[in-house]
Amino acid sequence: MVGDVDAFTVPVLHSALRTLLHDGGDIHLELSELQFMDVAGLELVVSTARDLTDGRRLYLHALSPHLRKVMELVGWDRTPGLGFVEE
């Protein structure tokens, strides 16, 4: 992902994640070039991870330290189906 995830781009991300949910396998999001993600974007990522079944996971690669801190503060870092890959 590149740029911003906000109220304008969340619907596009939602559509992409829903497609990936039905494709099978783990989901990997490369975030090293993500500049900004609002709470709606973070909630979408968390809800997608919760929707994964049978051991599948959603991995966030290179999540920025400030977004990781937000996720830790609200407890989303412990969401079932969500994993973090530091790069």
Stockholm file with secondary structure:
# STOCKHOLM 1.0

chainA/1-87         MVGDVDAFTVPVLHSALRTLLHDGGDIHLELSELQFMDVAGLELVVSTARDLTDGRRLYLHALSPHLRKVMELVGWDRTPGLGFVEE
#=GR chainA/1-87 SS CEEEESTTTHHHHHHHHHHHHHHCSCEEEECTEEEEECHHHHHHHHHHHHHCCTTCCEEEESCCHHHHHHHHHHTGGGCTTEEEECC
#=GC SS_cons        CEEEESTTTHHHHHHHHHHHHHHCSCEEEECTEEEEECHHHHHHHHHHHHHCCTTCCEEEESCCHHHHHHHHHHTGGGCTTEEEECC
//
